[in-house]
């Protein structure tokens, strides 16, 4: 039980522990985003772009 309390102390009360906690969270969310993106692409794999679709990085400026 002493090792568990030492680990929790290291994780939350030292600089390296907090960095490990933050980096672990970033890696976890990157993995989750990757899995959800793959599932979304599998569901909508035949989606053709129409005029009603919008793009976050709207590179198709028709005003020029």
Secondary structure, DSSP 8 states (H G I E B T S, - for coil): -HHHHHHHHHHHHSHHHHHHHHHHHHHHHHHHHHHHHHHHHHHTTT----TT---TT-------
